[in-house]
Amino acid sequence: MERILIAELKNKLEQEVTIQGSVNVVRNQGKVAFFDFRDRTGIVQGVIFGKPELLESVKVLSPESTVTVVGTVHARQEKMINPNVQNGDIELEITAVTILSLAEALPFDLDADLNIDTLLDYRPLTLRRKHEKAIFKIQSEIVAAYGAFMRREGFTEFQAPKLVGGDAEGGAEVFKVDYFNDHKAYLATSPQLYKQIMVGVYERVFTFATAFRAEKSATTRHLSEYTSLDAEIGFIEDHTDIMRIETALMRYLAEHLHNTTPTELAVLGMEIPKLGDKDTPLFPHMKLREAQQLIKEKTGKDKTNEPDLEPEDERWLCEYAHNELSSDFIFITHYPVSKRPFYTYEDEDDLGFTKSFDLLFRGVEITTGGQRVHDVQTLQEKMRAKKLNPENFEFYLQIFKNGMPPHGGWGMGLERLTAKFCGVQNVKEATLFPRDINRIDTLLTKNTEHAD
């Protein structure tokens, strides 16, 4: 008999069906046994009564065992209807069970409140929890919506290399690869140089890039390996063109999640974020120095000479935007030249500061972006100012020697974005299989202290 998915059972009243899935719950009461069965589409209750041999054969069934079940779909009596659960108005009268795989006893209750180490040390099991399934269903829809929006707006997807000959950021936190004879190679910290090259080909490009950072820390905000949602756009006037496109993207993404994952958002107790004035094409935005002045005026903390925002500043600005500006997103622009990579465009009208931005969302920076330098001589000068040798970037510089439009873009961490939509505090909870200095699947040491 053809397999029927659990979500389709309501259309099969008083019919015999075959379902396949996992045992979610077992309630064996002697002469009667109740089961909740789970497949990719949902859950249904099944019952066995008046069948002693069948009852005896299923006594070995344990939660998470996989089975094939044959039975007849019945409507529940009115007094037995549970409107608060999926399929709460139907029941499967079981006539046969084939055990496909018996599950051992789990080392914990799937519904228990688990600490972060248990969640990750037993990741193959904890991913079956309702909470984790909701997180990664939402993450899946974020990826789907991102690609759909970018293609709608005329962007071409490309695949960036993960092994690179030079670090785009000019930083020290890179993974070195000893393979290419006498040449140095690294795991890519960003697809930045390649997406700029691709602007010279397609004008508008995006990629789902794997990025690596060899950070000597294990905080709730950082990962050694993450997915970067990157975009680059040609023929812009300035950085605000990029910000307008990203504002439209976030509004599209929020609407998509509202339509596709209402059940998962409810499981997590989360709402769609505030999106500001929808008649305004930009989320609330202010320069870094303006943001720091506002913090000083409202809190008394003077950080007006700091080159960057601290985590507590990002949280405060997001709370301010939420309460005062009806937006859970806020752009902070014009970071100092000293704090941005060599390819970042300096504002001619605000020397020392760049046409760059961070997008903050629910207390955390989720995007870094801005306008890029497109003049080859200026680019080489900025490389030297950052103690970088232009000769090491000759491959990249080819495109700038042969005509490049004004352009810019962003890089956005998928895991951070997921964490903020899902309301989890540790980015590792929004990462399927997180890596940091202390962990590759399981902890590398049992004496690790976790930073905030």
C-alpha positions in Angstrom: 0.0 0.0 0.0 1.3 3.5 -0.9 2.6 5.6 2.0 0.4 8.5 3.1 2.0 11.5 4.8 0.5 12.4 8.2 -0.6 15.8 7.1 -2.9 14.1 4.5 -4.7 11.8 6.9 -7.7 14.1 7.4 -8.6 13.4 3.7 -8.6 9.7 4.4 -11.5 9.3 6.9 -12.6 5.7 7.3 -10.0 4.5 4.9 -7.1 2.1 5.5 -3.7 3.8 5.1 0.0 3.1 5.5 2.2 5.7 7.3 5.9 5.7 8.0 7.8 7.6 10.6 9.2 7.7 14.1 7.5 6.9 17.4 7.2 10.2 19.2 5.4 9.0 22.4 4.5 5.5 23.8 1.7 5.1 26.3 1.2 1.3 26.9 -1.8 0.7 29.2 -2.0 -3.1 29.1 -5.0 -3.9 27.0 -4.7 -0.6 25.1 -1.7 1.2 23.7 -1.5 4.7 22.4 1.3 6.1 20.2 2.1 9.4 18.7 3.8 9.0 15.3 5.9 11.7 13.6 6.9 12.2 10.0 8.2 15.2 8.2 4.7 16.7 7.9 3.5 16.3 11.5 2.1 14.1 14.3 -0.9 11.8 14.7 -2.1 9.6 17.5 -2.6 5.9 16.9 -4.3 3.3 19.1 -4.2 -0.5 19.4 -7.1 -2.2 21.3 -8.6 -5.7 21.1 -5.6 -7.2 19.4 -3.5 -9.1 22.0 -0.9 -10.4 19.6 -0.3 -7.0 18.1 -0.1 -5.4 21.6 2.5 -8.0 22.6 4.6 -7.4 19.5 4.8 -3.6 20.1 5.8 -3.8 23.7 9.5 -3.4 22.6 8.8 -0.1 20.8 10.6 2.8 22.3 10.5 6.6 21.5 12.4 7.5 18.3 12.0 3.9 16.8 11.1 4.0 13.2 8.1 2.1 11.9 5.6 1.3 9.2 2.1 1.4 10.5 -1.1 0.2 8.8 -4.5 1.4 10.2 -7.8 3.0 9.6 -8.4 6.7 10.1 -11.4 7.6 12.3 -12.8 10.9 13.5 -12.6 11.2 17.2 -15.6 11.5 19.4 -16.5 15.1 20.1 -15.5 14.8 23.8 -12.1 13.5 22.8 -11.2 16.2 20.3 -8.1 18.3 21.1 -8.2 21.5 19.1 -4.8 22.6 20.3 -2.8 19.9 18.5 -2.3 18.9 14.9 -4.8 16.1 14.0 -6.5 16.5 17.3 -9.8 15.5 15.7 -8.7 12.2 14.2 -7.1 9.0 15.3 -5.5 6.0 13.6 -6.8 2.6 14.6 -3.7 0.4 14.2 -4.0 -3.0 12.5 -0.3 -3.7 11.8 3.1 -2.4 12.8 6.5 -3.2 11.1 9.5 -2.2 13.1 12.2 -0.7 10.8 14.6 0.3 13.5 14.5 0.0 17.3 15.9 3.0 19.2 18.0 2.8 22.3 17.0 4.7 25.4 17.9 8.4 25.0 20.5 9.8 27.4 18.1 12.6 28.3 14.4 13.6 27.9 14.0 15.4 24.6 11.7 17.9 26.3 14.1 18.7 29.1 15.9 22.0 29.6 19.3 21.2 28.3 22.5 23.2 28.7 24.5 24.3 25.6 27.1 21.5 25.9 24.5 18.8 26.1 22.7 20.3 23.1 25.8 20.2 21.0 27.6 17.1 22.3 24.4 15.1 21.3 23.6 17.2 18.3 22.4 14.2 16.1 19.7 13.6 18.8 18.9 17.1 20.0 18.2 18.2 16.4 15.0 16.1 16.7 13.6 18.3 19.4 10.7 20.5 18.6 12.7 23.7 19.5 15.7 22.9 17.4 13.6 21.7 14.4 11.8 25.1 14.5 15.1 27.0 14.5 16.5 25.2 11.5 13.2 25.2 9.6 13.3 29.0 9.9 16.9 29.0 8.8 16.0 27.0 5.8 13.3 29.5 4.9 15.7 32.4 5.4 18.0 30.9 2.8 15.1 30.2 0.4 13.8 33.8 0.8 17.2 35.3 0.4 17.8 33.6 -2.9 14.3 34.3 -4.2 14.6 38.0 -3.4 18.0 38.4 -4.9 17.0 36.7 -8.2 13.9 38.8 -8.3 16.0 41.9 -8.1 18.3 40.9 -11.0 21.2 39.3 -9.1 23.2 36.4 -10.4 24.3 33.7 -8.0 28.0 32.6 -8.1 30.1 30.2 -6.1 33.2 31.7 -4.4 36.3 29.7 -3.6 37.1 28.6 -0.1 40.8 28.4 -0.6 42.4 31.7 -1.3 45.9 33.2 -1.8 45.3 36.3 0.2 43.1 37.4 3.1 40.5 40.0 2.0 40.4 41.7 5.4 44.2 41.9 5.9 43.8 40.4 9.4 45.7 37.8 11.3 42.8 35.5 12.3 43.1 33.2 9.3 43.5 29.4 8.9 46.7 28.7 7.0 46.8 25.8 4.5 50.2 24.1 3.8 49.6 22.5 0.4 50.5 24.7 -2.5 54.3 24.1 -2.7 56.0 27.3 -1.6 52.9 29.5 -1.8 50.8 30.5 1.2 47.1 29.8 1.1 44.3 30.3 3.6 40.7 29.4 4.2 38.6 32.3 3.0 37.4 34.8 5.6 35.1 36.3 3.1 34.1 36.1 -0.6 34.8 39.9 -0.8 37.4 40.0 -3.5 35.6 37.5 -5.7 32.2 39.2 -5.5 33.8 42.5 -6.5 35.4 40.7 -9.5 31.9 39.3 -10.4 30.4 42.8 -10.3 32.6 43.5 -13.4 30.8 40.6 -15.1 27.1 40.6 -14.0 26.7 44.0 -12.2 24.6 42.4 -9.4 25.8 39.2 -7.7 25.2 37.2 -4.6 26.5 34.0 -3.0 26.1 31.7 0.0 29.7 31.6 1.2 31.4 29.5 3.8 33.7 31.8 5.8 36.4 30.9 8.3 37.8 32.9 11.2 40.6 31.6 13.4 39.6 33.6 16.4 41.2 32.6 19.7 37.9 32.8 21.6 34.6 31.0 22.1 31.9 33.6 22.7 28.2 33.5 22.3 28.5 35.8 19.2 31.3 34.2 17.2 32.1 31.0 15.2 35.2 29.6 13.5 33.1 28.6 10.5 29.9 30.3 9.4 27.7 31.0 6.4 27.9 34.5 4.9 25.0 35.8 2.8 26.8 38.1 0.5 25.8 40.6 -2.2 27.6 43.1 -4.4 25.9 45.8 -6.6 27.3 47.8 -9.4 26.5 51.3 -10.6 25.5 52.8 -7.3 25.5 56.4 -6.2 26.7 55.7 -2.7 26.2 53.4 0.3 22.6 54.4 0.8 21.6 52.6 -2.4 22.9 49.4 -0.8 21.0 50.1 2.4 17.8 50.6 0.5 18.1 47.2 -1.2 18.9 45.5 2.2 15.9 47.2 3.8 13.7 45.8 1.1 15.3 42.4 1.6 14.6 42.3 5.3 11.0 43.3 4.9 10.6 40.6 2.2 12.3 38.1 4.5 10.1 39.0 7.5 6.9 38.6 5.4 8.1 35.3 4.0 8.7 33.9 7.5 5.3 35.2 8.6 3.7 33.2 5.8 5.8 30.1 5.9 6.8 29.5 9.5 4.0 30.6 11.8 4.0 27.3 13.7 7.8 27.4 14.2 7.7 31.0 15.4 5.0 30.1 17.8 7.0 27.2 19.2 9.9 29.6 19.9 7.6 32.3 21.3 8.8 34.8 18.7 7.0 37.5 16.7 7.9 39.0 13.3 10.2 42.1 14.0 9.1 45.7 13.8 10.0 47.0 10.4 9.8 50.8 10.8 7.7 53.1 8.5 6.9 50.9 5.5 6.5 54.1 3.4 10.2 54.9 4.0 12.6 52.9 1.9 15.3 52.9 4.6 15.4 51.5 8.1 16.3 54.2 10.7 19.9 55.2 10.3 22.5 57.4 11.9 26.3 58.0 11.7 28.5 56.3 14.3 29.3 59.6 15.9 25.6 60.6 16.1 24.8 57.2 17.7 27.6 57.7 20.3 26.4 61.2 21.0 22.8 59.9 21.5 24.1 57.2 23.9 26.0 59.9 25.8 22.9 62.1 26.1 20.6 59.3 27.1 22.8 57.2 29.4 25.7 59.6 30.4 28.3 57.2 29.1 30.8 59.1 26.9 32.0 56.9 24.1 32.2 59.7 21.5 35.8 59.1 20.7 35.6 55.3 20.4 36.3 53.9 16.9 33.5 51.2 17.1 30.5 50.2 19.0 30.7 47.8 21.9 28.2 45.0 22.4 26.3 47.0 25.0 26.1 49.9 22.6 24.5 47.7 19.9 22.0 46.4 22.4 21.1 49.9 23.6 20.7 51.3 20.1 18.4 48.4 19.1 16.3 49.0 22.2 16.1 52.7 21.3 15.1 51.9 17.7 12.4 49.4 18.9 10.9 51.7 21.5 11.3 55.1 19.7 11.4 54.3 16.0 9.2 51.2 15.7 12.0 49.3 14.1 14.0 46.3 15.3 16.6 47.2 12.6 18.9 50.2 12.6 21.8 51.1 10.3 24.9 52.7 11.8 27.1 54.4 9.1 30.4 56.1 8.7 32.9 54.0 10.6 36.5 55.3 10.8 38.8 54.5 7.9 41.1 52.8 10.5 38.3 50.3 11.4 37.4 49.2 7.8 39.2 47.1 5.2 41.3 48.7 2.5 38.6 48.5 -0.2 36.1 50.7 1.8 35.3 54.0 0.3 36.2 57.2 2.3 33.5 59.9 2.4 34.8 63.0 0.6 32.6 65.2 2.7 33.5 63.5 6.0 37.2 62.7 5.7 38.5 60.0 8.1 35.1 58.2 7.9 33.8 55.7 5.4 30.7 55.2 3.3 30.1 52.0 5.2 27.5 50.6 7.6 26.5 48.0 10.0 22.9 46.8 10.3 22.0 46.0 13.9 19.1 43.7 14.6 17.7 42.8 18.1 21.0 43.8 19.8 23.6 42.4 17.4 25.4 43.5 14.3 24.2 41.1 11.5 25.5 42.9 8.4 28.6 44.8 7.5 28.6 46.7 4.2 29.3 49.8 2.3 30.6 51.4 -0.9 33.9 50.1 -2.3 36.8 51.8 -3.9 36.7 51.3 -7.7 39.7 53.4 -8.7 42.8 51.2 -9.0 45.3 53.8 -7.9 43.3 54.7 -4.8 42.9 51.0 -4.0 46.6 50.4 -4.2 47.3 53.4 -1.9 44.8 52.1 0.6 46.5 48.6 0.5 49.8 50.2 1.3 48.3 52.2 4.1 47.0 48.9 5.6 50.6 47.4 5.3 49.5 45.2 2.4 51.5 44.6 -0.7 49.5 45.3 -3.9 51.7 42.8 -5.7 50.0 40.1 -3.7 46.6 41.2 -5.0 47.5 41.4 -8.7 44.9 38.8 -9.7 42.2 40.8 -8.0 43.4 44.2 -9.3 43.1 43.1 -13.0 39.4 44.0 -13.0 40.0 47.5 -11.6 42.6 48.2 -14.3 40.1 47.5 -17.0 37.0 49.4 -16.0 34.9 49.0 -12.8 31.7 50.9 -11.9 31.0 52.4 -8.5 29.9 49.5 -6.5 29.3 48.2 -3.0 27.6 45.4 -1.0 27.3 43.5 2.2 28.1 40.4 4.1 25.6 38.9 6.5 26.0 36.1 9.0 23.3 33.5 8.4 23.6 32.0 11.9 23.5 35.4 13.7 20.4 36.4 11.6 18.8 33.0 12.5 19.5 33.5 16.2 17.9 36.9 16.2 14.7 35.8 14.4 14.5 32.8 16.7 15.3 34.5 20.0 18.2 32.4 21.0 21.1 34.0 22.9 24.0 31.9 21.7 24.8 31.8 18.0 25.9 28.2 18.3 22.2 27.3 19.0 21.4 28.6 15.5 24.3 26.7 13.9 23.7 23.1 12.9 27.2 21.8 13.7 29.1 24.7 15.3 32.9 25.0 15.3 35.0 27.2 17.5 38.4 26.9 19.2 36.9 24.4 21.7 34.6 22.3 19.6 34.5 20.2 16.5 31.2 18.3 17.0 32.2 17.5 20.6 34.2 19.6 23.1 37.9 19.3 22.6 38.4 19.8 26.4 36.1 19.2 29.3 37.6 22.1 31.2 36.4 24.8 28.8 35.0 28.0 30.2 32.4 29.6 27.9 32.7 33.4 27.4 29.7 35.7 27.2 
